[in-house]
Amino acid sequence: MEPLTDGEEGGDVPNEKNLVSNEQRTPNERRENARKAGKASGAARRRKKQAAQYMRILMETAATEELAQKLQEQGFDEEDCTYAAALAWKMLMQGLKGNVKAASLVYKIAEQAEAAEAAEKEKRAAKRRAKQEQQEAASDGFLEAIAAAAANAFPAGDDSAMLPEPDDETEEDEDAPTS
């Protein structure tokens, strides 16, 4: 890149004079560029997500025999001897040796795990509360429906509706002489 002379504005981009600002572009050009940028952004996001999924899979993969043996010597169970466990152990050891970045990362990861656990616990509690409220609302509606049906069947002040109706056979038997 050539050095700038007096009166020229500079930047870190070579051939800056070839750049066209958005204000100088037509609305269709701006829309097309935005569409291209959106597609590129989506593709990059998908690549990052896929890379993170691959990393999670690799971290949960069983560690090599040698590494697993070292972890078991430190008290890890055989099924917990993964690359993630090895990395966490190594990071902790580095932090204990005075590596401040490793120590702060250990704390940060531990805090995130606690926060995630607390969030999951709160999520389960909220789900239980919602289910309980739903059951209470359903039972309240049921009781209200029964009360309304009872009020319609037995109007207020009419206690005769609550008495059983006399049987025809019992009336005849009452009138008949007893022996």
ChimeraX commands (.cxc) that place a marker at each C-alpha (Angstrom):
marker #1 position 0.00,0.00,0.00 radius 0.5
marker #1 position 1.30,3.41,-0.90 radius 0.5
marker #1 position 1.93,5.99,1.79 radius 0.5
marker #1 position -0.69,8.69,2.02 radius 0.5
marker #1 position -0.01,12.26,1.00 radius 0.5
marker #1 position -1.44,15.33,2.64 radius 0.5
marker #1 position -5.17,15.70,2.16 radius 0.5
marker #1 position -5.88,12.00,1.58 radius 0.5
marker #1 position -7.97,10.02,4.01 radius 0.5
marker #1 position -6.55,6.69,4.87 radius 0.5
marker #1 position -7.57,3.33,6.14 radius 0.5
marker #1 position -6.23,-0.16,6.38 radius 0.5
marker #1 position -7.99,-1.37,3.23 radius 0.5
marker #1 position -5.98,-1.55,-0.01 radius 0.5
marker #1 position -7.65,0.19,-2.96 radius 0.5
marker #1 position -10.07,1.93,-0.65 radius 0.5
marker #1 position -11.06,4.22,-3.52 radius 0.5
marker #1 position -12.77,1.21,-5.17 radius 0.5
marker #1 position -15.17,0.74,-2.26 radius 0.5
marker #1 position -18.72,2.00,-2.72 radius 0.5
marker #1 position -20.67,3.10,0.35 radius 0.5
marker #1 position -24.22,1.88,0.94 radius 0.5
marker #1 position -25.55,5.41,0.46 radius 0.5
marker #1 position -24.30,5.32,-3.13 radius 0.5
marker #1 position -25.96,1.97,-3.85 radius 0.5
marker #1 position -29.51,1.51,-5.11 radius 0.5
marker #1 position -32.11,-0.02,-2.80 radius 0.5
marker #1 position -32.04,-3.22,-4.89 radius 0.5
marker #1 position -28.26,-3.48,-4.54 radius 0.5
marker #1 position -28.48,-2.92,-0.79 radius 0.5
marker #1 position -31.25,-5.54,-0.51 radius 0.5
marker #1 position -29.23,-8.04,-2.56 radius 0.5
marker #1 position -26.11,-7.43,-0.46 radius 0.5
marker #1 position -28.12,-7.84,2.73 radius 0.5
marker #1 position -29.55,-11.12,1.40 radius 0.5
marker #1 position -26.05,-12.40,0.60 radius 0.5
marker #1 position -24.81,-11.33,4.03 radius 0.5
marker #1 position -27.73,-13.10,5.71 radius 0.5
marker #1 position -27.03,-16.32,3.84 radius 0.5
marker #1 position -23.32,-16.13,4.69 radius 0.5
marker #1 position -24.14,-15.44,8.33 radius 0.5
marker #1 position -26.50,-18.42,8.49 radius 0.5
marker #1 position -23.89,-20.69,6.91 radius 0.5
marker #1 position -21.24,-19.53,9.38 radius 0.5
marker #1 position -23.64,-20.05,12.29 radius 0.5
marker #1 position -24.41,-23.60,11.10 radius 0.5
marker #1 position -20.68,-24.37,10.76 radius 0.5
marker #1 position -20.00,-23.10,14.29 radius 0.5
marker #1 position -22.92,-25.09,15.70 radius 0.5
marker #1 position -21.75,-28.26,13.95 radius 0.5
marker #1 position -18.18,-27.73,15.19 radius 0.5
marker #1 position -19.49,-27.31,18.74 radius 0.5
marker #1 position -21.50,-30.54,18.41 radius 0.5
marker #1 position -18.42,-32.38,17.16 radius 0.5
marker #1 position -16.39,-30.99,20.06 radius 0.5
marker #1 position -19.01,-32.14,22.59 radius 0.5
marker #1 position -18.95,-35.62,21.06 radius 0.5
marker #1 position -15.16,-35.74,21.17 radius 0.5
marker #1 position -15.03,-34.44,24.75 radius 0.5
marker #1 position -17.37,-37.22,25.91 radius 0.5
marker #1 position -15.34,-39.89,24.10 radius 0.5
marker #1 position -13.50,-42.33,26.36 radius 0.5
marker #1 position -9.92,-41.28,26.96 radius 0.5
marker #1 position -6.96,-43.41,25.85 radius 0.5
marker #1 position -5.93,-46.24,28.17 radius 0.5
marker #1 position -2.90,-44.33,29.39 radius 0.5
marker #1 position -4.91,-41.19,30.09 radius 0.5
marker #1 position -7.74,-43.18,31.69 radius 0.5
marker #1 position -5.24,-44.92,33.97 radius 0.5
marker #1 position -3.86,-41.56,35.13 radius 0.5
marker #1 position -7.39,-40.29,35.80 radius 0.5
marker #1 position -8.29,-43.44,37.74 radius 0.5
marker #1 position -5.16,-42.93,39.87 radius 0.5
marker #1 position -6.61,-39.52,40.75 radius 0.5
marker #1 position -9.93,-41.07,41.82 radius 0.5
marker #1 position -12.04,-40.91,38.67 radius 0.5
marker #1 position -14.41,-43.81,37.99 radius 0.5
marker #1 position -13.68,-45.80,34.85 radius 0.5
marker #1 position -16.84,-44.56,33.06 radius 0.5
marker #1 position -15.92,-40.94,33.84 radius 0.5
marker #1 position -12.51,-41.14,32.15 radius 0.5
marker #1 position -13.24,-38.96,29.14 radius 0.5
marker #1 position -11.26,-36.30,27.33 radius 0.5
marker #1 position -13.41,-33.69,29.09 radius 0.5
marker #1 position -12.40,-35.09,32.48 radius 0.5
marker #1 position -8.74,-35.16,31.43 radius 0.5
marker #1 position -8.90,-31.58,30.21 radius 0.5
marker #1 position -10.62,-30.41,33.40 radius 0.5
marker #1 position -8.05,-32.21,35.53 radius 0.5
marker #1 position -5.13,-30.76,33.57 radius 0.5
marker #1 position -6.63,-27.27,33.77 radius 0.5
marker #1 position -7.07,-27.62,37.53 radius 0.5
marker #1 position -3.46,-28.76,37.92 radius 0.5
marker #1 position -2.24,-25.82,35.84 radius 0.5
marker #1 position -4.30,-23.47,38.01 radius 0.5
marker #1 position -2.77,-24.96,41.15 radius 0.5
marker #1 position 0.71,-24.41,39.69 radius 0.5
marker #1 position -0.06,-20.70,39.41 radius 0.5
marker #1 position -1.49,-20.36,35.91 radius 0.5
marker #1 position -4.00,-17.58,36.59 radius 0.5
marker #1 position -5.86,-18.01,33.29 radius 0.5
marker #1 position -6.35,-21.73,33.97 radius 0.5
marker #1 position -7.51,-21.06,37.53 radius 0.5
marker #1 position -9.99,-18.39,36.47 radius 0.5
marker #1 position -11.31,-20.66,33.72 radius 0.5
marker #1 position -11.80,-23.49,36.26 radius 0.5
marker #1 position -13.83,-21.12,38.44 radius 0.5
marker #1 position -15.80,-19.80,35.48 radius 0.5
marker #1 position -16.70,-23.32,34.31 radius 0.5
marker #1 position -17.69,-24.36,37.83 radius 0.5
marker #1 position -19.89,-21.26,38.21 radius 0.5
marker #1 position -21.54,-21.93,34.84 radius 0.5
marker #1 position -22.22,-25.52,35.85 radius 0.5
marker #1 position -23.79,-24.36,39.12 radius 0.5
marker #1 position -25.88,-21.75,37.30 radius 0.5
marker #1 position -27.03,-24.31,34.73 radius 0.5
marker #1 position -27.94,-26.74,37.51 radius 0.5
marker #1 position -29.86,-24.03,39.38 radius 0.5
marker #1 position -31.66,-23.02,36.18 radius 0.5
marker #1 position -32.61,-26.64,35.51 radius 0.5
marker #1 position -33.86,-27.02,39.09 radius 0.5
marker #1 position -35.96,-23.86,38.74 radius 0.5
marker #1 position -37.31,-25.08,35.40 radius 0.5
marker #1 position -38.45,-28.37,36.99 radius 0.5
marker #1 position -40.03,-26.48,39.91 radius 0.5
marker #1 position -41.87,-24.14,37.52 radius 0.5
marker #1 position -43.12,-27.12,35.56 radius 0.5
marker #1 position -44.41,-28.74,38.78 radius 0.5
marker #1 position -46.12,-25.49,39.83 radius 0.5
marker #1 position -47.77,-25.11,36.43 radius 0.5
marker #1 position -49.01,-28.71,36.54 radius 0.5
marker #1 position -50.35,-28.23,40.07 radius 0.5
marker #1 position -52.11,-24.99,39.08 radius 0.5
marker #1 position -53.61,-26.73,36.07 radius 0.5
marker #1 position -54.89,-29.56,38.25 radius 0.5
marker #1 position -56.33,-27.09,40.75 radius 0.5
marker #1 position -58.05,-25.16,37.98 radius 0.5
marker #1 position -59.49,-28.38,36.57 radius 0.5
marker #1 position -60.72,-29.53,39.99 radius 0.5
marker #1 position -62.21,-26.08,40.73 radius 0.5
marker #1 position -64.17,-26.25,37.50 radius 0.5
marker #1 position -65.38,-29.73,38.36 radius 0.5
marker #1 position -66.59,-28.67,41.80 radius 0.5
marker #1 position -68.28,-25.59,40.35 radius 0.5
marker #1 position -70.04,-27.75,37.76 radius 0.5
marker #1 position -71.32,-30.12,40.46 radius 0.5
marker #1 position -72.51,-27.19,42.58 radius 0.5
marker #1 position -74.35,-25.67,39.61 radius 0.5
marker #1 position -75.97,-28.99,38.75 radius 0.5
marker #1 position -77.05,-29.45,42.35 radius 0.5
marker #1 position -78.51,-25.93,42.49 radius 0.5
marker #1 position -80.54,-26.63,39.34 radius 0.5
marker #1 position -81.76,-29.99,40.60 radius 0.5
marker #1 position -82.64,-28.73,44.07 radius 0.5
marker #1 position -83.95,-25.17,44.02 radius 0.5
marker #1 position -83.45,-23.17,47.19 radius 0.5
marker #1 position -86.21,-23.62,49.80 radius 0.5
marker #1 position -87.71,-26.71,48.15 radius 0.5
marker #1 position -86.72,-29.47,50.56 radius 0.5
marker #1 position -89.36,-31.85,49.21 radius 0.5
marker #1 position -87.16,-32.57,46.23 radius 0.5
marker #1 position -84.67,-34.12,48.63 radius 0.5
marker #1 position -87.23,-36.61,50.06 radius 0.5
marker #1 position -87.70,-39.92,48.32 radius 0.5
marker #1 position -90.94,-40.28,46.40 radius 0.5
marker #1 position -93.33,-42.77,47.96 radius 0.5
marker #1 position -93.60,-46.18,46.39 radius 0.5
marker #1 position -97.05,-47.22,45.17 radius 0.5
marker #1 position -96.76,-50.62,46.88 radius 0.5
marker #1 position -95.85,-49.15,50.24 radius 0.5
marker #1 position -98.92,-46.86,50.22 radius 0.5
marker #1 position -101.25,-49.77,49.57 radius 0.5
marker #1 position -99.61,-51.79,52.28 radius 0.5
marker #1 position -100.02,-48.95,54.77 radius 0.5
marker #1 position -103.76,-48.70,54.03 radius 0.5
marker #1 position -104.30,-52.41,54.28 radius 0.5
marker #1 position -105.18,-53.84,57.66 radius 0.5
marker #1 position -102.38,-55.51,59.47 radius 0.5
marker #1 position -102.87,-58.92,60.78 radius 0.5
marker link #1:1,2 radius 0.2
marker link #1:2,3 radius 0.2
marker link #1:3,4 radius 0.2
marker link #1:4,5 radius 0.2
marker link #1:5,6 radius 0.2
marker link #1:6,7 radius 0.2
marker link #1:7,8 radius 0.2
marker link #1:8,9 radius 0.2
marker link #1:9,10 radius 0.2
marker link #1:10,11 radius 0.2
marker link #1:11,12 radius 0.2
marker link #1:12,13 radius 0.2
marker link #1:13,14 radius 0.2
marker link #1:14,15 radius 0.2
marker link #1:15,16 radius 0.2
marker link #1:16,17 radius 0.2
marker link #1:17,18 radius 0.2
marker link #1:18,19 radius 0.2
marker link #1:19,20 radius 0.2
marker link #1:20,21 radius 0.2
marker link #1:21,22 radius 0.2
marker link #1:22,23 radius 0.2
marker link #1:23,24 radius 0.2
marker link #1:24,25 radius 0.2
marker link #1:25,26 radius 0.2
marker link #1:26,27 radius 0.2
marker link #1:27,28 radius 0.2
marker link #1:28,29 radius 0.2
marker link #1:29,30 radius 0.2
marker link #1:30,31 radius 0.2
marker link #1:31,32 radius 0.2
marker link #1:32,33 radius 0.2
marker link #1:33,34 radius 0.2
marker link #1:34,35 radius 0.2
marker link #1:35,36 radius 0.2
marker link #1:36,37 radius 0.2
marker link #1:37,38 radius 0.2
marker link #1:38,39 radius 0.2
marker link #1:39,40 radius 0.2
marker link #1:40,41 radius 0.2
marker link #1:41,42 radius 0.2
marker link #1:42,43 radius 0.2
marker link #1:43,44 radius 0.2
marker link #1:44,45 radius 0.2
marker link #1:45,46 radius 0.2
marker link #1:46,47 radius 0.2
marker link #1:47,48 radius 0.2
marker link #1:48,49 radius 0.2
marker link #1:49,50 radius 0.2
marker link #1:50,51 radius 0.2
marker link #1:51,52 radius 0.2
marker link #1:52,53 radius 0.2
marker link #1:53,54 radius 0.2
marker link #1:54,55 radius 0.2
marker link #1:55,56 radius 0.2
marker link #1:56,57 radius 0.2
marker link #1:57,58 radius 0.2
marker link #1:58,59 radius 0.2
marker link #1:59,60 radius 0.2
marker link #1:60,61 radius 0.2
marker link #1:61,62 radius 0.2
marker link #1:62,63 radius 0.2
marker link #1:63,64 radius 0.2
marker link #1:64,65 radius 0.2
marker link #1:65,66 radius 0.2
marker link #1:66,67 radius 0.2
marker link #1:67,68 radius 0.2
marker link #1:68,69 radius 0.2
marker link #1:69,70 radius 0.2
marker link #1:70,71 radius 0.2
marker link #1:71,72 radius 0.2
marker link #1:72,73 radius 0.2
marker link #1:73,74 radius 0.2
marker link #1:74,75 radius 0.2
marker link #1:75,76 radius 0.2
marker link #1:76,77 radius 0.2
marker link #1:77,78 radius 0.2
marker link #1:78,79 radius 0.2
marker link #1:79,80 radius 0.2
marker link #1:80,81 radius 0.2
marker link #1:81,82 radius 0.2
marker link #1:82,83 radius 0.2
marker link #1:83,84 radius 0.2
marker link #1:84,85 radius 0.2
marker link #1:85,86 radius 0.2
marker link #1:86,87 radius 0.2
marker link #1:87,88 radius 0.2
marker link #1:88,89 radius 0.2
marker link #1:89,90 radius 0.2
marker link #1:90,91 radius 0.2
marker link #1:91,92 radius 0.2
marker link #1:92,93 radius 0.2
marker link #1:93,94 radius 0.2
marker link #1:94,95 radius 0.2
marker link #1:95,96 radius 0.2
marker link #1:96,97 radius 0.2
marker link #1:97,98 radius 0.2
marker link #1:98,99 radius 0.2
marker link #1:99,100 radius 0.2
marker link #1:100,101 radius 0.2
marker link #1:101,102 radius 0.2
marker link #1:102,103 radius 0.2
marker link #1:103,104 radius 0.2
marker link #1:104,105 radius 0.2
marker link #1:105,106 radius 0.2
marker link #1:106,107 radius 0.2
marker link #1:107,108 radius 0.2
marker link #1:108,109 radius 0.2
marker link #1:109,110 radius 0.2
marker link #1:110,111 radius 0.2
marker link #1:111,112 radius 0.2
marker link #1:112,113 radius 0.2
marker link #1:113,114 radius 0.2
marker link #1:114,115 radius 0.2
marker link #1:115,116 radius 0.2
marker link #1:116,117 radius 0.2
marker link #1:117,118 radius 0.2
marker link #1:118,119 radius 0.2
marker link #1:119,120 radius 0.2
marker link #1:120,121 radius 0.2
marker link #1:121,122 radius 0.2
marker link #1:122,123 radius 0.2
marker link #1:123,124 radius 0.2
marker link #1:124,125 radius 0.2
marker link #1:125,126 radius 0.2
marker link #1:126,127 radius 0.2
marker link #1:127,128 radius 0.2
marker link #1:128,129 radius 0.2
marker link #1:129,130 radius 0.2
marker link #1:130,131 radius 0.2
marker link #1:131,132 radius 0.2
marker link #1:132,133 radius 0.2
marker link #1:133,134 radius 0.2
marker link #1:134,135 radius 0.2
marker link #1:135,136 radius 0.2
marker link #1:136,137 radius 0.2
marker link #1:137,138 radius 0.2
marker link #1:138,139 radius 0.2
marker link #1:139,140 radius 0.2
marker link #1:140,141 radius 0.2
marker link #1:141,142 radius 0.2
marker link #1:142,143 radius 0.2
marker link #1:143,144 radius 0.2
marker link #1:144,145 radius 0.2
marker link #1:145,146 radius 0.2
marker link #1:146,147 radius 0.2
marker link #1:147,148 radius 0.2
marker link #1:148,149 radius 0.2
marker link #1:149,150 radius 0.2
marker link #1:150,151 radius 0.2
marker link #1:151,152 radius 0.2
marker link #1:152,153 radius 0.2
marker link #1:153,154 radius 0.2
marker link #1:154,155 radius 0.2
marker link #1:155,156 radius 0.2
marker link #1:156,157 radius 0.2
marker link #1:157,158 radius 0.2
marker link #1:158,159 radius 0.2
marker link #1:159,160 radius 0.2
marker link #1:160,161 radius 0.2
marker link #1:161,162 radius 0.2
marker link #1:162,163 radius 0.2
marker link #1:163,164 radius 0.2
marker link #1:164,165 radius 0.2
marker link #1:165,166 radius 0.2
marker link #1:166,167 radius 0.2
marker link #1:167,168 radius 0.2
marker link #1:168,169 radius 0.2
marker link #1:169,170 radius 0.2
marker link #1:170,171 radius 0.2
marker link #1:171,172 radius 0.2
marker link #1:172,173 radius 0.2
marker link #1:173,174 radius 0.2
marker link #1:174,175 radius 0.2
marker link #1:175,176 radius 0.2
marker link #1:176,177 radius 0.2
marker link #1:177,178 radius 0.2
marker link #1:178,179 radius 0.2
view
